[in-house]
């Protein structure tokens, strides 16, 4: 944001979308305090930047994904749960499935579209309803 804000202020209408984590809204599944704290800070930073940049026509929003098998680290984490832990995680998701990268991309598409021109400072949980539990 620091790098693009000066340029975007001059151009007006722009969109910034931060990617946080469900851990920033609740707790880390792996108990990593620094990760959960940093992601919570990112959500607060999103709100602050929305406040500061809104006058320039710039919206700033955030996505808080749930568990998505999107890289070797999440794959390793998933495997470490074993069959019982995997089943428990999926049972804690309202739609009873893990997320896909496309699920997250759809939220980003919304935030960068004209349909969200009056939406700023928001954090959208894309977690299949995991945050409901």
N, C-alpha and C positions, 0 to 999 in steps of 0.2 A: 504494500500500500504506500509505503514511503517513497518508493521509486516511481509509481505511476500517478500519485495524487497531484503533483504539480502540473503534469501534462493534462490530466483529465479535467482539472479545474478550469483550464483555459478553453477546453473543447466543449464543456457542458455535459449534457446527457451521457452518462456512462454507468456501467454496472460493475460492482465488485462482489465476488462471492468467495467467502472463506469456507474451508472444509475443516470442521472441528471433529467431534466424536460424541457418541452417546455418553461416553465416560465424562465429558464435560458438563453434562446435565444431571448425571447421577453418580455412579461409581465405576471404577475400572474393573472389568471382569478378571483381570490378572492381579489386581491389588497394587498396581504401580501408581503410587501417590503423585509422583512428579508428572506423569502423563495426564492423569485426571485433572490436576491443578492447572497445567498448561492449557488444556483444552477448555476448561472453564474460563480461564483468562482470555482466551481467544474469543469466546462468546461475548464477554464484556467489552473487549476491544472492538468487536463488530458493532455493538450498540454505540460506542463512543464515536467511531468513525462515521457511522450513519448520521449522527447528530452534527458532526463537524463538516461533513462533505455534502449534506443534503442541500444546502443553499446554492451549491454549484450544479445541481441537477444530477448528482451522483448518488446512486443507491448502494448500500452496503448490507449484505445479508449473509447468512451462514447456514450451512448444512451440517447436521449432526447425524452421521450414519451409524446404524447399528452394525452388527457383525456381518462382514462381507468377506468371502474368500477371494481376495484380490491380489495377493502377493505371497511370496514364500514365507514371510513372517506370520501372516494370518493362517496360512495352510499348516504351518508347524504348530501354531497355537491350537487350531482345530484338532489336529491329530493327538495333541497332548491330553485332550479331554477324554479320549477313549470313547467307546460306544455309549456307555452310560452317561457320561458328561455331555456328549454331543446331543443325545436324546433330551436331556434336561434343558440344555440351551434352547433347542428348537421348540420344546414345549412351553418355554417362557416367551415365545413370540406369538402374538395373536394370529398371524396368518400361517403359522407353522412351517416356515421355510426361512432359510438364510437369504440375505440380500444378494443382489447381483450388481455389478458395476453400472449396468443400465438403469437400475433403480435410482442410484445417486445422480447419474447424468440427467435423468428426467427432472429432478429437482433443480439442478443447475440451469437447465434449459428454461424452466419457468422463471427463475430469478433474473435471467438475462433478457427475457422477452418483454415486449410492450405490455403484456398482460399483468406484469408486476410493477408497473411504473409508479404506483403509489404504495409500494411495499418496501420498507427499509428498516434496518435495525432488528430484523427478525431472525430467529433460528428455527429451522425446519428439521424436526426429527424424521429421518427416513430409516425406520427400523422395524417395519412390519408390525408395529404395535408393541414392541418390547418395553417401551417406556411406560406403557399402561400398567405393567405388573409391578 
